[in-house]
């Protein structure tokens, strides 16, 4: 399956950026990509198994939260085709923060059909950090 990779450079320390993106239930850092994020179930947004509903369409599940590697992985379990896939065929999407001098490079990777809508919107995340 074709993959895509999107990244930006944020003028902030990695711990500041990670604190914004690590909570699976809080997408306030991506206002031009996500218009609504609703937690589903009782699992905390910082625990594997957390579920959310994005933009009233995409049901997603957190499958990894690695504090040391500054990485989260999640699946899109349900939503419009072709982005969602049957659970048995679900592919994961990954957010990773990488350290650079006085800056952080958050990135997103996943199947090409699941990429954030529009590069301009992804770059707008930069202003939210």
C-alpha positions in Angstrom: 0.0 0.0 0.0 1.4 3.5 -0.9 2.5 5.5 2.2 2.7 9.2 2.8 4.8 11.2 5.2 4.1 14.8 6.3 6.2 16.9 8.6 6.8 20.4 9.8 9.4 22.2 12.0 8.0 23.9 15.1 10.1 26.5 17.0 9.5 24.9 20.4 11.3 22.3 22.6 10.2 18.6 22.0 8.7 18.3 25.5 6.4 21.3 24.8 5.3 19.8 21.4 4.9 16.3 22.9 2.7 17.6 25.7 0.3 19.0 23.1 0.1 15.9 20.8 0.4 12.9 23.3 -3.3 13.0 24.5 -5.2 11.0 21.9 -8.5 12.7 23.0 -7.1 16.3 22.5 -6.8 17.5 19.0 -6.9 21.2 19.8 -3.4 21.5 18.2 -4.9 20.7 14.8 -7.8 23.1 14.5 -7.8 23.3 10.7 -7.6 19.5 10.3 -9.9 18.3 13.1 -13.1 20.2 13.8 -14.4 17.9 16.5 -12.9 15.2 18.6 -15.1 13.1 21.0 -13.6 10.5 23.4 -15.3 7.1 23.2 -15.4 4.9 26.3 -13.7 5.4 29.6 -10.0 4.9 28.7 -7.8 7.9 29.2 -6.4 9.6 26.0 -2.9 8.7 27.2 -3.6 5.0 27.5 -3.4 2.3 24.8 -6.9 1.3 23.8 -8.2 4.9 23.9 -10.8 5.5 21.3 -12.1 8.7 19.6 -14.5 10.0 17.0 -13.0 12.6 14.7 -15.1 15.1 12.7 -18.2 12.9 13.5 -16.9 10.4 10.9 -13.7 8.6 11.8 -13.6 6.1 14.7 -9.9 5.6 15.7 -8.1 3.5 18.4 -4.8 4.3 20.0 -2.5 1.2 19.7 0.8 2.6 20.9 2.0 5.5 23.1 5.7 5.5 23.5 6.8 8.4 25.8 10.5 7.7 25.3 10.3 7.7 21.5 7.8 10.5 21.4 5.5 8.4 19.2 1.8 7.4 19.0 0.3 4.9 16.6 -3.4 4.5 15.9 -5.8 2.8 13.6 -8.8 4.1 11.7 -11.4 1.5 12.5 -14.4 3.0 10.8 -15.2 5.8 8.5 -15.8 6.5 4.8 -14.1 4.3 2.3 -11.3 4.1 1.2 -9.8 5.5 4.5 -11.3 3.0 6.8 -10.6 -0.7 6.4 -12.0 -3.8 8.1 -10.3 -4.3 11.5 -8.4 -7.4 10.2 -6.9 -5.2 7.4 -6.5 -2.0 9.4 -3.2 -0.2 8.9 -1.7 2.1 11.5 -0.9 5.8 11.3 2.0 7.3 13.3 2.7 10.6 14.8 6.4 11.1 15.9 8.2 14.1 17.3 11.9 14.4 16.6 14.3 16.7 18.3 16.5 19.2 16.4 18.4 22.2 17.8 15.8 24.4 19.6 13.1 23.0 17.4 10.9 19.9 17.0 9.9 18.1 13.9 6.5 16.5 14.4 5.6 14.1 11.6 2.7 12.0 10.5 2.9 8.9 8.4 0.3 6.4 7.2 -1.4 5.0 4.1 -1.7 7.5 1.3 -5.5 7.4 1.5 -5.5 8.3 5.2 -3.4 11.5 5.1 -4.5 14.7 6.7 -6.6 16.7 4.2 -4.3 19.0 2.4 -0.7 20.0 3.1 -1.8 23.5 3.8 -4.0 22.3 6.7 -1.1 20.1 8.1 1.2 23.1 8.0 -1.4 25.2 9.9 -0.8 22.9 12.9 2.5 24.7 13.3 0.7 27.8 14.5 -1.1 25.8 17.2 2.1 24.7 19.0 
